[in-house]
Amino acid sequence: MNKLEQLKRRSLVVADTGDIEAIRRYHPQDATTNPSLLLKAAQLPQYQQHLKDALAWAEQRGGDVIAEASMKLAVAIGGEILQIVPGVVSTEVDARLSFDSSASVEYARKLIALYEQAGVGRERVLIKLASTWEGITAASVLEREGIHCNLTLLFAQCQAVACAEAGVTLISPFVGRILDWYKASTGRDDYTAQDDPGVLSVASIYEYYKSRGYPTIVMGASFRNTGEIEALAGCDKLTISPQLLQELQDDEGELASGLGSDIASQPRPAAPLSEAEFRYQLNADAMATEKLAEGIRNFVADQLKLEELLQNAR
């Protein structure tokens, strides 16, 4: 049995791609998308009809054609993915709204409405939001409306705590981007899976949630190598790129032990994390502050490129 099959016995495997063929190849439970992945997908030949259809639909509606077409395209690709995976697909709110709770809520409602118009129930969609205070606040509103959320660009314990207290369905704590930061800041290039700061961060969040009985799902994300994945085997979900899925599938060795299951029960905090406390703790964590800001900037840049692609296709 290869390592991918062994991993599927311990964690739900999610494909971190918008490439339909890759999703068919690895049979994941769910799939995640983001502006970067949608940009790549929109340039593939098999998605050109979706691109044209999204533009035609948006032009009939009037208003901001490119913005509307971008949302329609994301939902069209998400809908096609859902014909293959048995679980859910994550679709992201425009990263330019990362510091606007109200606008994020409205954007998410529009995405869900588009899915429902396409015959896809909201129970099969996770709305992705950046783990800013405003994104977490938006998620708390959406969850109360039965719109489930995936909080992404999560690098710090305070972000994880606030998400759990807000009742979000799932978080995507990043592994590889944390490792990237530590390599750049320390000059060290010999981290192992056992002392990888990204792995340690996700393991700590996982233990915090499980020891306190929070139902929020932990989905490790942003992996740089299969060693990181193996070290987190047993995490609720793991979202993995096609390249690393292939490496796991090709490896017939024994999967590493991963996360332990013997976690002692701990009391929950007496009071929820306040906005002031959240902002202070995030600010005190240079890595999390820098990687969150960088992640938002990169998603915005790829969203703009996607909109340029749509504009040029008109």
C-alpha positions in Angstrom: 0.0 0.0 0.0 1.5 3.4 -1.0 1.8 6.3 1.4 -1.2 8.2 -0.1 -3.5 5.2 0.6 -2.1 4.9 4.1 -2.6 8.7 4.6 -6.2 8.4 3.5 -6.8 6.0 6.4 -5.7 8.6 8.9 -6.7 12.0 7.5 -9.2 13.2 4.9 -7.2 14.1 1.9 -8.1 17.3 0.0 -6.7 18.3 -3.4 -5.2 21.8 -3.4 -5.9 22.5 -7.1 -8.5 23.6 -9.5 -7.2 21.1 -12.2 -10.0 18.7 -12.9 -7.7 16.0 -14.3 -5.5 16.1 -11.2 -8.6 15.7 -9.0 -9.8 12.7 -10.9 -6.3 11.1 -10.7 -5.9 11.2 -6.9 -9.6 10.7 -5.7 -9.5 13.2 -2.9 -12.4 13.8 -0.5 -12.6 17.5 -1.1 -10.9 20.2 -3.1 -9.8 23.8 -2.3 -9.4 26.7 -4.7 -8.1 30.2 -4.3 -7.3 33.1 -6.8 -3.9 31.7 -7.6 -5.3 28.2 -8.4 -8.3 29.7 -10.4 -5.9 31.8 -12.4 -4.0 28.6 -13.4 -7.2 26.8 -14.1 -8.6 29.6 -16.3 -5.7 29.3 -18.6 -6.2 25.5 -19.2 -7.9 24.6 -22.5 -10.7 22.6 -20.8 -11.9 25.7 -19.0 -12.2 28.1 -21.9 -15.9 27.4 -22.4 -16.5 28.2 -18.7 -14.6 31.5 -19.2 -16.7 32.4 -22.2 -20.0 31.4 -20.5 -19.1 33.5 -17.4 -18.5 36.6 -19.5 -21.7 36.1 -21.5 -23.7 35.7 -18.3 -22.1 38.8 -16.7 -22.7 40.9 -19.8 -26.4 40.1 -19.7 -26.6 41.2 -16.1 -24.9 44.6 -16.6 -23.0 46.2 -13.8 -19.4 45.3 -13.2 -19.0 42.7 -15.9 -15.5 41.5 -15.0 -16.3 41.3 -11.2 -19.5 39.3 -11.9 -17.8 37.1 -14.4 -15.0 36.3 -12.0 -17.5 35.1 -9.4 -19.4 33.1 -12.0 -16.2 31.5 -13.2 -15.2 30.5 -9.7 -18.6 28.9 -9.1 -18.5 27.1 -12.5 -15.1 25.6 -11.7 -16.2 24.7 -8.2 -19.4 23.1 -9.6 -17.4 20.9 -12.0 -15.1 19.9 -9.2 -18.1 18.8 -7.1 -19.1 16.4 -9.8 -15.9 14.5 -9.0 -15.3 14.8 -5.3 -17.8 13.4 -2.8 -17.3 16.1 -0.2 -17.0 19.9 -0.5 -15.2 22.6 -2.5 -13.7 25.8 -1.0 -14.3 29.1 -3.0 -12.6 32.3 -1.9 -14.0 35.7 -1.2 -12.1 38.5 -3.0 -9.0 39.1 -1.0 -9.4 42.9 -1.4 -12.2 42.6 1.1 -10.1 41.0 3.8 -10.5 44.1 6.1 -14.2 44.6 5.4 -16.6 42.3 7.3 -19.8 43.6 5.7 -18.5 43.4 2.2 -17.1 39.9 2.8 -20.5 38.7 4.0 -22.3 40.1 1.0 -19.7 38.6 -1.4 -20.1 35.2 0.3 -23.9 35.4 0.0 -23.6 36.1 -3.7 -21.2 33.1 -4.2 -23.7 30.8 -2.3 -26.6 32.2 -4.3 -24.7 31.4 -7.6 -24.0 27.9 -6.4 -27.6 27.3 -5.4 -28.8 28.6 -8.8 -26.5 26.0 -10.3 -28.2 23.3 -8.3 -25.4 23.0 -5.6 -26.5 23.1 -2.0 -24.6 25.3 0.5 -23.7 22.2 2.5 -21.2 21.3 -0.3 -19.4 24.7 -0.3 -16.9 26.3 2.1 -16.5 30.0 1.8 -12.8 30.9 2.2 -11.9 34.0 4.1 -8.5 35.4 5.2 -8.0 35.0 9.0 -8.0 38.7 9.7 -10.2 40.0 12.6 -12.7 41.2 9.9 -12.6 37.8 8.1 -13.3 35.9 11.3 -16.1 38.3 12.2 -17.7 37.8 8.7 -17.4 34.0 9.2 -19.2 34.2 12.5 -22.1 35.9 10.7 -22.1 33.5 7.8 -22.0 30.4 10.0 -25.1 31.6 11.8 -26.8 31.7 8.4 -25.8 28.1 7.6 -23.0 29.2 5.3 -19.9 27.2 6.2 -16.5 28.8 6.2 -12.8 27.9 5.7 -10.5 30.4 7.3 -7.3 30.6 5.4 -3.9 32.4 5.7 -3.7 31.2 9.3 -0.3 31.4 10.9 -0.8 32.2 14.6 -2.4 30.6 17.6 -4.5 33.8 18.2 -6.0 33.4 14.7 -6.9 29.7 15.5 -8.4 30.6 18.9 -10.5 33.4 17.5 -11.8 31.1 14.7 -12.8 28.4 17.2 -14.6 30.9 19.3 -16.4 32.3 16.3 -17.7 28.8 15.5 -16.1 28.5 12.0 -16.4 25.1 10.3 -12.8 24.7 9.2 -9.4 26.4 9.4 -6.4 26.0 7.1 -3.3 26.6 9.1 -0.3 27.0 6.8 2.8 24.9 7.1 5.2 25.6 4.2 4.9 29.4 4.3 5.9 29.4 8.0 8.9 27.3 7.2 9.8 29.7 4.4 9.8 32.6 6.8 12.0 30.9 9.4 14.4 29.8 6.7 14.7 33.4 5.4 14.9 34.9 8.9 17.4 32.5 10.5 19.4 31.5 7.4 19.0 27.9 8.5 18.2 25.4 5.8 18.3 22.0 7.6 14.9 21.8 9.3 13.5 18.3 9.6 9.9 17.3 9.9 10.3 17.0 13.6 11.5 20.6 14.2 9.8 22.2 11.2 8.2 25.4 12.7 5.1 25.0 10.4 4.5 21.5 11.4 4.9 22.4 15.1 2.4 25.3 14.7 -0.3 23.1 13.2 0.3 20.3 15.7 -0.1 22.9 18.5 -3.3 24.2 17.1 -4.6 20.7 16.6 -3.9 19.8 20.2 -5.4 23.0 21.5 -8.7 22.3 19.6 -8.9 18.6 20.5 -8.0 19.1 24.2 -10.8 21.7 24.6 -13.4 20.0 22.5 -13.8 22.6 19.7 -15.5 21.1 16.7 -13.7 23.3 14.2 -11.9 21.1 11.6 -8.1 21.5 11.3 -6.9 21.2 7.7 -3.1 21.5 7.4 -2.2 23.4 4.2 0.7 24.8 2.2 3.1 21.9 2.2 6.7 22.1 0.9 7.5 18.4 1.1 6.0 15.0 2.0 7.9 14.9 5.3 5.7 17.7 6.6 2.6 15.9 5.4 3.6 12.6 7.1 4.4 14.5 10.4 0.8 15.7 10.4 -0.8 12.4 9.5 -3.9 12.1 11.7 -4.9 15.8 11.3 -8.6 16.1 10.5 -7.8 17.1 6.9 -4.8 17.8 4.8 -4.9 19.8 1.6 -2.1 18.7 -0.8 -0.9 19.8 -4.2 -0.9 17.4 -7.1 2.9 17.2 -7.2 3.1 16.0 -3.5 0.0 13.7 -4.0 2.0 12.0 -6.8 5.1 11.7 -4.6 3.0 10.0 -1.8 1.3 7.7 -4.4 4.7 6.6 -5.8 6.2 5.9 -2.3 5.6 2.3 -1.1 7.3 2.9 2.2 5.6 3.0 5.6 3.9 6.3 6.5 5.5 8.1 9.5 3.6 8.0 12.9 2.3 11.5 12.6 0.1 13.2 15.3 -0.6 11.4 18.6 -4.1 10.6 19.6 -3.6 10.7 23.4 -4.5 14.3 24.2 -5.4 15.4 27.7 -8.6 17.4 28.2 -8.1 21.1 29.0 -10.6 23.8 30.0 -11.6 26.4 27.5 -10.7 30.1 28.2 -13.0 31.8 30.6 -13.7 34.6 28.2 -13.4 34.9 24.4 -10.4 36.6 22.8 -11.2 40.3 22.3 -10.4 42.3 19.2 -7.7 44.2 21.1 -6.1 41.0 22.4 -6.3 39.4 18.9 -4.6 42.4 17.3 -1.9 42.7 19.9 -1.0 39.0 19.8 -1.0 38.9 16.0 1.2 42.1 16.0 3.6 40.5 18.5 4.1 37.6 16.0 6.3 39.0 13.3 6.1 35.8 11.2 2.3 35.7 11.3 1.9 39.4 10.6 4.2 39.3 7.6 2.9 36.1 6.1 -0.7 37.2 6.5 -0.1 40.5 4.8 2.0 38.8 2.0 -0.7 36.2 1.4 -3.4 38.8 1.0 -1.2 40.8 -1.4 -0.4 37.7 -3.5 -4.1 36.7 -3.7 -5.0 40.2 -4.7 -2.3 40.2 -7.4 -3.6 36.9 -8.9 -7.2 38.1 -8.7 -6.2 41.1 -10.7 -4.5 38.9 -13.3 -7.6 36.7 -13.5 -9.7 39.8 -14.1 -7.2 40.9 -16.8 -7.5 37.5 -18.4 -11.3 37.9 -18.5 -11.1 41.4 -19.8 -8.8 40.3 -22.7 -11.3 37.5 -23.5 -14.2 39.9 -24.1 
